[in-house]
């Protein structure tokens, strides 16, 4: 079964918007997105994301443009080995997911893989976190914990370092509201 979605979020943290064309296959995700942000400085960004079985990242390609520079990233995970533009990233060895900074979309992958949007559970993760707009990849320890079911899906507590937010996910496992980051404006 394949579900296709067009999602647009207001990303309050960046003062911008993100629109993504997302295909969920039941065990994987493909997405293409465009982002406009004003903070930390104005930028435009495009990305393509592909996961394999179990919503595990295969590839994230991103181009970010600021008034003074264009940044590109080809982030790949192959058999547990991560590379950025062909260079090894041993600091994120063991991570299954990428996390594109200020993007509500990439929170879906660990949630879907562990079905945290359907019932109880708590998981700790290492993520290959991509900062925006410079596209630097860093390791990020994150925790996702199912808090409750809601009328629209579920509430999951996200924690990383000192930051914590109770994210509301749809029944499909996609972000509806991410306090402190953004909220869904439209879904088709």
N, C-alpha and C positions, 0 to 999 in steps of 0.2 A: 504494500500500500504506500502510495506517495502523496504527500500533502504539500501544496505550494502556498506560500504566504508572501504578501508584500506588506512590509512593516515600516512605519515611520515613527521615530522617537524624537521628542524634544529632549536634547541633552543639555540640561540646565548647567551642569558643571562646566561645559565648554562654551555655553552661550550659543549653541548651534543645534543642528539636526542630523539625524542619520536615517537613511532609507536603505532597506535591504530586501532583496529578492531571495527568499529562502525556500529550499526544497528539503523536506524531511522524508526519509525513506523508511523509517521504522528502526533502522540501525545506524543510519548515517545522516549527514547534513552537508548540503552545498549551499553557498551563499555568495552573492555579489552585492556590494554596497557602496554607497557614496555618503560622504560626511562633509559637513561644513561646520567649522568651529571658529570661535573668536578668541578663546582663551586656551592655553596661556599666551598665544599670539594667533592672529588670523591664519587659518589653514583650510585647504581643501584636501580631501583624501578619497581614494578609491581602494577597494580591496576585493579579493576573491579568496574564499575559504573552502577547503575540502577536507572532510573527515573520512576515515575508513570505518570498518565495523566497530560498533560500540561507541560511536561518536568520538573516536580518538583522532586527533589532528594528523593530517597528512601534509597539508601545505597551506600557508597563508602568504599571499602576495599582496603587498601594499605599496602605494605611491602616495606621498604626502607633499603638498606644495605649500610653501610659505612665501611671503613677498620677496624673501632673499635667497631661498634655496629650494631644491627639489630633493627629496629623500626617497629611496626605494629599498624595499626589503623583500627577499625571497626566503621565507622561513619554512624549513622542511623537517619532518620527522619520518625517519625510515628505520624500522626495526628497533626503535628505542634511541637511535642516534639523531640528535638535532644538529642542523646546520643553518647558518644565516649567510646567504649569498655564497654558499659553498664552503664556508669556514665552520669548523666544528664548534659546538657550544657545550662543552662538558659540564658547565655550571648548571644546566637544566636537564642533565641526564636523569632519567626516571620520570620526568614529566610526561603526561599524556595529552595535555591541552595547552593551546596558546590562549592568551588573554589580551586582546587588543584594548589598550587603554581607552577609557571613556566610551566604550562600545557595549551597550546592553546585550548584543547578540551572543558574544562568546561566553556569557554566563550559562547559556543553555546546555553546552556540551557535557559538563560534569553532572548537571542536574538530570539530563535525559539518560545518561549512561547508568546512573545509580537510582533512577526513578524517584528522586527526592521530591518531585512535584506530585507524587501520588500517595506517599505515605512516609512514616517515620524513618529517620536515619540521620547519621552525622558522618561526614567524611572529611579527612584532611588531604590536601593536594599540594603538589609542587606544580607551578605553572610557568610556562615560558611567557612572561609578561612583556608586552611591547609598548614602550612609552610613545606618546603622541605629542607633537608631530615629528620628533627626531628619529623615531622608529628604532631606538636602542632596545635590545632584548636583555632582560634581567630575570633571574629566578625570583619567584614570589610564592611564599607559603600562604595558603588560603584554606579556610574551613567553610563548608556548607552544611547547614543543619536545618532539617525540616522542622518548622515551628507549628504549623497548623494548615488544615485545608480551609479554603475560602470559597465564597460563592462563585468566583471566577477561576479558581485553580488552587494555588497553595502559596503560603508564605514561607520563605527560606531565609535564615539568617546567614549572611555572608560576613566573614571576618578575615582581615588581613592586617597584621600589625596592630596599630591603634585604631584602625578604621573598622566600623561595623555598620551594617545596614540590613533591614528586613525587606528583602526583595519579594514582590508579588509576581508569581509566574502564572501563565495561562494553563489550562488543562493539557495543552500541547507541549508544555515545557519551555515556552518562550517568555521573555521578560515583559511584564505589563507596567510595573512601577518599580523603580530603583531609587528610593529616597537618597538624596544627596547627589545623584548622578542624572536621572532623567525619568521620563514616563512615555508610554506609548500614546501616540496621537491617533494613529489610524492603522488598521489591519484589514487586508483583503484576503 
